[in-house]
Amino acid sequence: MSAEPTGERLTELRQKFAAIDGDGDGFITEREFGEHFPDLPAEAVGSLSLQADADGDGRLSFEEFVRIVSQD
């Protein structure tokens, strides 16, 4: 796995996260993924959630988001 992003990359990830987090609650849900990426099949969204949702709460925190997009 890659090192934790810093500086400009971290700022970029925060902006992308905020763009997907439609209600601004600090978490991304499957619904928000679906709204942001309407052409993405529901199965892909569900699979991503299963892989990325480390704590199993049904939504992605910023830390979980960073972890999944920073994987090699």
KELUMRO-373501 format. One record per residue: residue in three letters; x negated, y, z negated of N, C-alpha, C in turn. Coordinates in steps of 0.02 Angstrom, whole numbers, padded with zeros to 5 digits, always signed. Atoms other than C-alpha are relative to their C-alpha. Example, Ala and Ser with C-alpha at 12.3 -4.5 7.8 and 13.67 -1.06 7.14 Angstrom:
BEGIN
ALA-00045-00059+00000-00615-00225-00390-00045+00060+00000
SER+00042-00059+00003-00684-00053-00357+00039+00055-00037
% end
This chain:
BEGIN
MET-00042-00059+00000+00000+00000+00000-00045+00062+00000
SER+00037-00062-00004-00059+00176+00034-00002+00035-00067
ALA+00005-00041+00060-00115+00296-00101+00060+00048-00002
GLU-00054-00049+00008+00013+00417-00171-00014+00061+00043
PRO+00010-00060-00041+00039+00561-00049-00008+00062-00044
THR+00011-00063+00037-00019+00733-00104+00007+00059+00048
GLY+00002-00061-00039-00014+00912-00045+00054+00007+00052
GLU-00046-00013-00056+00063+00945+00124+00046-00059+00014
ARG-00041+00059-00013+00124+00766+00148+00055-00007-00052
LEU-00050+00005+00053+00213+00767-00020+00055+00053+00010
THR-00049-00053-00015+00297+00932+00025+00045-00020+00058
GLU-00039+00023-00058+00352+00859+00192+00050-00054-00022
LEU-00045+00053+00024+00425+00706+00104+00056+00028-00042
ARG-00053-00032+00041+00519+00816-00020+00053+00032+00045
GLN-00047-00031-00046+00596+00912+00125+00043-00052+00036
LYS-00038+00053-00033+00647+00752+00215+00050-00032-00047
PHE-00044+00028+00050+00719+00680+00056+00060+00046-00012
ALA-00053-00049+00012+00819+00839+00024+00049+00003+00058
ALA-00043-00001-00059+00886+00836+00202+00048-00059+00001
ILE-00043+00060+00001+00955+00660+00177+00046+00001-00061
ASP-00038-00004+00062+01016+00692-00002+00055+00053+00007
GLY-00052-00047-00017+01177+00774+00056+00032+00037-00057
ASP-00033-00034+00056+01251+00813-00114-00050+00031-00049
GLY+00052-00032+00041+01084+00868-00190-00006-00026-00070
ASP+00003+00027+00068+01097+00753-00340-00067-00032-00018
GLY+00066+00029+00013+00917+00692-00323-00004-00074+00017
PHE-00001+00070-00021+00965+00521-00253+00029-00005+00070
ILE-00028+00014-00066+01000+00451-00081+00039-00065-00004
THR-00043+00059+00000+01145+00330-00064+00004-00029+00071
GLU-00010+00030-00067+01186+00211+00079+00045+00045+00042
ARG-00045-00045-00036+01326+00331+00127-00039+00059+00029
GLU+00040-00056-00024+01203+00475+00141-00048-00020+00056
PHE+00041+00025-00055+01085+00370+00246+00042-00007+00063
GLY-00045+00010-00057+01231+00325+00359+00020+00066+00032
GLU-00019-00066-00027+01282+00507+00377-00059+00034+00035
HIS+00059-00033-00028+01105+00565+00413-00025-00037+00062
PHE+00021+00041-00057+01067+00421+00533+00060-00040+00026
PRO-00063+00033-00021+01236+00382+00614-00010-00057+00049
ASP+00012+00054-00048+01160+00269+00748-00034-00061-00030
LEU+00033+00056+00034+01074+00157+00621+00052-00051-00020
PRO-00050+00051+00019+01167-00008+00601+00007-00007-00076
ALA-00014+00006+00071+01247-00035+00431-00045-00053-00032
GLU+00043+00053+00026+01144-00194+00410-00070+00026-00015
ALA+00067-00029+00010+00983-00095+00428-00001+00045-00062
VAL-00004-00043+00059+01039+00032+00298+00003-00044-00063
GLY-00005+00044+00058+01087-00108+00178-00066-00035-00015
SER+00064+00032+00009+00922-00197+00206-00051+00048-00029
LEU+00046-00050+00026+00824-00038+00176+00014+00013-00073
SER-00018-00011+00070+00919-00008+00015-00023-00057-00044
LEU+00022+00058+00040+00883-00184-00046-00075+00001-00010
GLN+00073+00000+00004+00698-00167-00008-00027+00058-00042
ALA+00027-00060+00031+00675+00009-00075+00026+00014-00070
ASP-00032-00016+00064+00792+00014-00225-00030-00043-00056
ALA+00039+00038+00049+00666-00045-00355+00038-00013-00065
ASP-00035+00009+00063+00780-00019-00505+00071-00028+00008
GLY-00064+00032-00013+00936-00091-00422+00061+00041-00018
ASP-00057-00041+00019+01048+00058-00460+00044+00020+00060
GLY-00041-00014-00059+01116+00068-00281-00014+00066+00034
ARG+00019-00064-00030+01029+00229-00235-00076+00007-00004
LEU+00072-00009+00000+00853+00289-00197-00019+00065-00034
SER+00029-00060+00030+00760+00409-00308-00055+00026+00047
PHE+00054-00027-00042+00625+00520-00233-00060-00047-00004
GLU+00057+00045+00008+00492+00402-00303+00008-00063+00043
GLU-00013+00060-00041+00574+00251-00219-00006+00017+00074
PHE+00004-00023-00068+00589+00350-00057-00073+00006+00022
VAL+00072-00008-00016+00404+00395-00061-00033-00068+00008
ARG+00030+00067-00001+00357+00215-00097+00016-00035+00067
ILE-00019+00036-00060+00454+00147+00052-00028+00033+00063
VAL+00026-00032-00060+00398+00278+00179-00076+00003+00002
SER+00074-00002+00003+00216+00267+00122-00031-00069+00006
GLN+00027+00068-00007+00198+00079+00146-00037-00007+00065
ASP+00037+00016-00062+00072+00016+00271+00036-00052+00041
% end
